[in-house]
Amino acid sequence: MKLALAILLNAALAVLFWRWLMAQLRVPRLGRWVLPTLLFKLLAWAAACWKPSSDAFHMQQFSSTMTRQLWERPGAWLQAMLGNEFHYSKKLYLVYHGYSNTFFTAKILSVLNLASYSSNWGNGLYLSLFCFVACWVLVRTVAQVFPQTPAGAALIGFMAWPMVVYWTAGITKESLVLGSAAGLVAIVVRWLYGNKAVSIISVIGFVLLAVLQFKMRYFFAALLFAALGGVVLMRLLELLGVTRRWLLITAFVAAIGVGTWVGSEVTLVFRTNRITLQLLRNYNQLSRESEGKPRIVFVEFRPTAESALRNAPQAAWEAISRPWFWEGGALYKVAGLENLVLLAVLAVAVVATLRGQPGRLPFALVMALLFYCLALAVLLGLSTPNLGTLNRYRAALLPFVLWLALQNDYAARVLRRFGL
């Protein structure tokens, strides 16, 4: 029964993916890149599953037990899926005092196990392909909706940047974080700038992806939702005839301020003192674990908004630029060399912007993405001093940074020479 169900599910998923892939191969300008980027993703998947991280191993083992419970006692499994406790036997149980994205990921894997037959390789493939498809949908959407912009900007950021591809392959939370974020942005871009009416399917997809994004990393989700809400507001103002950029920026900042206040009133999690205290706790814990290793160090960091703001520039800078290529072991050096390329791309983008050639993405969308990138860089820099962990978390940030940085006319000319 279990094997027959796994074969049936895999056959159905394979047919769906094959039909989707054949359709993407016929997409103008981008179709010829789908197979190379898919191969790159599959190589990263093989590397990730060949030597899974301790986190991936733990989630897979946990999910396998949950799947056994699904077959033996579906009611108990459903209760675990809806709560924060898992009870399999008197000696095997887990109780989470508060929310755990590790537990949530294990819940997802417990369902995927029905198709993968509880295989680490199978589940890693499903998550990798989910991220690949979601990112490709965003890349294709941008190329269709904004044909005047370089298609290669989003393609490189979401599909070809080595560390992004590596950290979103296999059984990783980042595959779900980036995949859901890319899907949400793609839907909103099509709603606001596309010519098609809002469909029920897109609304359902948006809700499901929003839930997934929030469940995986709610602080990341809060920043993304704020950015998407801001671009919706600015786009509506543009449609009403408001074209002065300072008015759009004022409306965007006001909306972020109101949203922050409402969020702090709805839940204590988003109170300023709670956020800064959690940032400091994460910073101190990871600093202790990183003793003797390259890490982000602040002169003084206290659990206050003033201290967080004072350290924000350093946090954002080091979240983008660290590690340097001379720091740490082999993986640090690879990431450091990649960061040198990233900084060169950002330098060109700054020069192009100062010379009045920033690119042709809509102003409202650029503002929203810029806010998301800066705010997330500050959040990561303040809370994640360990450079290894930071490099993994940045997989949700770097694609958007590169998408923006490669919009300028200088980069666009180079990309178009390569057919991008």
Buried (B, 14 or more C-beta within 10 A) or exposed (E): EEEEEBEEBBEEBEEEEEEBBEEBEEBEBBEEBBEEBBEBBBEBBBEBBEEBEEBBEBBBEBBBBBBBBBEEBEEBBEBBBEEBEBBBEEEEEBEEEEEEBEBBBBBBBBBBBBBBBBBBBBBBBBBBBBBBBBBBBBBBBBBBBBEEBBBBBBBBBBBBBBBBBBBBBBBBBBBBBBBBBBBBBBBBBBBBBBEEEEEEEBEEBBEEBBEBBBBBBBBBBBBBBBBBBBBBBBBEBBEEEEEEEEEBBEBBEEBBEEBBEEBBEEEEBBEEEBBBBBBBEBBEEBBEEBEEBBBBEBEEBBBBEEBBEBBBEBBBBBBBBBBBBEBBEEBBBBBBBBBEEBEEBBEBBEEBBEEEBBBBBBBBBBBBBBBBBBBBBBBBBBBBBBBBBBBBBBBBBBBBBBBBBBBBBBBBEEBEEEEB
